[in-house]
Amino acid sequence: MVRGPLPLHLGDVVRLKKPHPCGSDRWEIVRVGADLRLKCLGCGHLVLLPRSRVESRIREIYPASAPPGAPPLKPGRDLI
């Protein structure tokens, strides 16, 4: 089965599998396209990574449009 790209939008926060050296594992999406620019929410460091690499490392997605306190989305289960 072929899946399309994950629905990632500006302002969404993602939790990745491995933490950044500063200790934070949450990143804000600040650019969307074939590449994603992520901003570390711990130290503010910016990185530009291929979308496929980021999508394979995502554990949870916290949509910017979700109400406060809403549960995060899990890529394998909630976004099929």
QUIZIRA-V311952 format. One record per residue. N is the residue number from 1. SS is DSSP state (h for helix, s for strand, l for the rest). PSI is psi in degrees with one decimal (* if undefined). Layout:
BEGIN
n=N ss=SS psi=PSI
n=N ss=SS psi=PSI
END
This chain:
BEGIN
n=1 ss=l psi=134.8
n=2 ss=l psi=128.0
n=3 ss=l psi=152.4
n=4 ss=l psi=-177.7
n=5 ss=l psi=154.4
n=6 ss=l psi=145.9
n=7 ss=l psi=86.8
n=8 ss=l psi=136.6
n=9 ss=l psi=161.4
n=10 ss=l psi=136.7
n=11 ss=l psi=-14.6
n=12 ss=l psi=150.0
n=13 ss=s psi=132.7
n=14 ss=s psi=146.9
n=15 ss=s psi=122.8
n=16 ss=s psi=165.6
n=17 ss=l psi=-42.0
n=18 ss=l psi=140.5
n=19 ss=l psi=156.5
n=20 ss=l psi=156.2
n=21 ss=l psi=-23.0
n=22 ss=l psi=-12.1
n=23 ss=l psi=-14.8
n=24 ss=l psi=143.7
n=25 ss=l psi=14.6
n=26 ss=s psi=135.6
n=27 ss=s psi=141.2
n=28 ss=s psi=137.6
n=29 ss=s psi=120.6
n=30 ss=s psi=-5.2
n=31 ss=s psi=135.9
n=32 ss=l psi=138.7
n=33 ss=l psi=-148.9
n=34 ss=l psi=-30.3
n=35 ss=s psi=151.9
n=36 ss=s psi=132.8
n=37 ss=s psi=125.1
n=38 ss=s psi=143.9
n=39 ss=s psi=122.7
n=40 ss=s psi=130.2
n=41 ss=l psi=-5.3
n=42 ss=l psi=-48.2
n=43 ss=l psi=-8.8
n=44 ss=l psi=5.5
n=45 ss=l psi=138.3
n=46 ss=s psi=136.1
n=47 ss=s psi=149.9
n=48 ss=s psi=117.7
n=49 ss=s psi=151.8
n=50 ss=s psi=142.4
n=51 ss=h psi=-41.8
n=52 ss=h psi=-37.0
n=53 ss=h psi=-40.7
n=54 ss=h psi=-45.6
n=55 ss=h psi=-34.4
n=56 ss=h psi=-16.7
n=57 ss=h psi=-0.8
n=58 ss=s psi=132.5
n=59 ss=s psi=-43.7
n=60 ss=s psi=151.9
n=61 ss=s psi=128.1
n=62 ss=s psi=95.8
n=63 ss=l psi=141.4
n=64 ss=l psi=-28.0
n=65 ss=l psi=-5.2
n=66 ss=l psi=147.2
n=67 ss=l psi=154.1
n=68 ss=l psi=137.6
n=69 ss=l psi=-1.6
n=70 ss=l psi=145.6
n=71 ss=l psi=149.3
n=72 ss=l psi=159.2
n=73 ss=s psi=140.3
n=74 ss=l psi=124.6
n=75 ss=h psi=-41.9
n=76 ss=h psi=-27.6
n=77 ss=h psi=-48.0
n=78 ss=h psi=-19.1
n=79 ss=l psi=39.9
n=80 ss=l psi=*
END
